[in-house]
């Protein structure tokens, strides 16, 4: 009987330990650089790849990346199909999960094509089409403009940038981190008016209540990455 128990342990324990050591990192399948580079349906590079690897290593785990469309993100986190989804805000992704400490600095910008006139204040954008991303909440524009906020939704920020380059929109909301990355890479060269900062924020990680890690573990890992300057080095790769 003892021999059987030992054999059972040798056969099955390594597999269970391997499964328990994973950190399932959820990534939106439509994201692009600097956030994500996907090849053959696998995440291979980008800030999310580096951050997921660093968080997993700090927790003694191995990162496994889960790519899903936007409509399936909430269910995956709520059900435990993934453990963490990073660089979001609670207002963007309401659901039954926990949130890490804020730690990824960014800003929401309103940019305008220099070929068009730019209103002098936010109130001047009333009833003016503004490029936005479907499903995202723009709290400052909602607050100032209310029903006069005329959204022109697109699937992503990149779609709106392409629309701006061909003159289909003259104004749009974007995030500073991604815009500056594209400008440095020479992927977005058109002249712009000085941008308006709608708000500065720090992205957080949504943490599943049904997953293999708790939000306190994620917060400890984030604090350790900050103390070791690992997080700063990751961010600087894409700045």
Residue pairs with C-beta under 8 A, 6 or more apart in sequence:
20 212
21 60
21 61
21 62
22 56
22 61
22 62
22 63
22 64
22 212
23 52
23 55
23 56
23 59
23 61
23 62
23 63
23 64
23 83
23 84
23 212
23 213
24 64
24 65
24 66
24 81
24 82
24 83
24 84
24 211
24 212
25 48
25 52
25 55
25 56
25 63
25 64
25 65
25 66
25 82
25 83
25 84
25 85
25 86
26 65
26 66
26 68
26 73
26 76
26 77
26 81
26 82
26 83
26 84
26 85
27 35
27 36
27 43
27 48
27 52
27 65
27 66
27 67
27 68
27 85
28 36
28 67
28 68
28 69
28 70
28 73
29 38
29 67
29 68
29 69
30 69
30 70
30 155
30 156
31 38
31 46
31 48
32 156
32 158
33 45
33 46
33 181
33 185
33 238
34 46
34 47
34 177
34 178
34 181
34 238
35 46
35 47
35 48
35 87
35 178
36 43
36 45
36 46
36 47
36 48
36 49
37 43
37 44
37 45
37 46
37 49
38 44
38 67
41 67
42 65
42 67
43 49
43 52
43 65
43 67
46 238
47 87
47 234
47 235
47 237
47 238
48 65
48 86
48 87
49 65
50 234
50 237
51 86
51 231
51 234
52 63
52 65
52 84
52 86
53 63
54 225
54 230
54 231
54 234
55 63
55 84
55 86
55 218
55 221
55 222
55 225
56 62
56 63
57 63
58 221
58 224
58 225
59 213
59 217
59 218
59 221
61 213
66 76
66 81
66 82
68 76
68 82
70 135
73 85
73 93
74 93
74 94
74 95
75 81
76 82
76 85
77 85
77 95
77 97
77 206
77 207
77 208
77 211
78 95
78 96
78 97
78 208
78 209
78 210
79 208
79 210
80 208
80 209
80 210
80 211
80 212
82 208
82 211
83 207
83 208
83 211
83 212
83 213
84 100
84 205
84 206
84 207
84 208
84 211
84 213
84 218
85 93
85 205
85 206
86 100
86 104
86 203
86 204
86 205
86 206
87 104
87 106
87 203
87 204
87 205
88 203
88 204
88 205
88 206
89 201
89 203
89 204
90 99
90 204
91 137
91 139
92 135
92 136
92 137
93 206
95 206
96 209
97 206
97 207
97 208
97 209
98 206
98 207
98 209
98 214
98 215
99 204
99 205
99 206
99 207
99 215
100 204
100 205
100 206
100 207
100 215
100 218
100 219
100 222
101 204
101 219
101 222
101 223
102 201
102 202
102 203
102 204
103 202
103 203
103 204
103 222
103 226
103 231
104 202
104 203
104 204
104 235
105 177
105 200
105 201
105 202
105 235
106 175
106 176
106 177
106 200
106 201
106 202
106 203
107 175
107 176
107 177
107 197
107 198
107 199
107 200
107 201
108 138
108 140
108 173
108 174
108 175
108 176
108 197
108 198
108 199
108 200
108 201
109 173
109 174
109 175
109 176
109 179
109 195
109 196
109 197
109 198
110 122
110 125
110 130
110 141
110 171
110 172
110 173
110 195
110 196
110 198
111 164
111 171
111 172
111 173
111 174
111 179
111 192
111 193
111 195
111 196
112 118
112 170
112 171
112 192
112 193
112 195
113 164
113 167
113 169
113 170
113 171
113 190
113 191
113 192
113 193
114 190
114 191
114 192
114 193
115 167
115 170
115 191
116 170
116 171
118 171
118 193
119 125
119 128
122 140
122 141
122 144
122 145
122 196
123 144
123 145
125 141
125 145
125 149
125 171
126 145
126 148
126 149
127 148
127 150
128 150
128 171
129 150
129 151
129 152
129 169
129 170
129 171
130 141
130 149
130 150
130 151
130 152
130 169
130 171
130 172
130 173
131 152
131 154
131 160
131 163
131 164
131 169
131 171
131 172
131 173
132 138
132 151
132 152
132 153
132 154
132 160
132 172
132 173
133 153
133 154
133 155
133 156
133 157
133 160
133 173
134 153
134 154
134 155
138 149
138 173
138 198
139 199
140 198
140 199
141 149
141 173
141 198
142 149
152 160
152 163
152 169
152 172
154 160
154 163
157 172
157 174
157 175
157 178
160 169
160 172
160 174
161 172
161 174
161 182
161 188
163 169
163 172
164 170
164 172
164 190
165 188
165 190
173 198
176 195
176 197
177 238
177 239
179 188
180 239
181 238
181 239
182 188
183 189
205 218
205 222
207 213
207 214
207 215
207 218
222 231
225 231
225 234
226 232
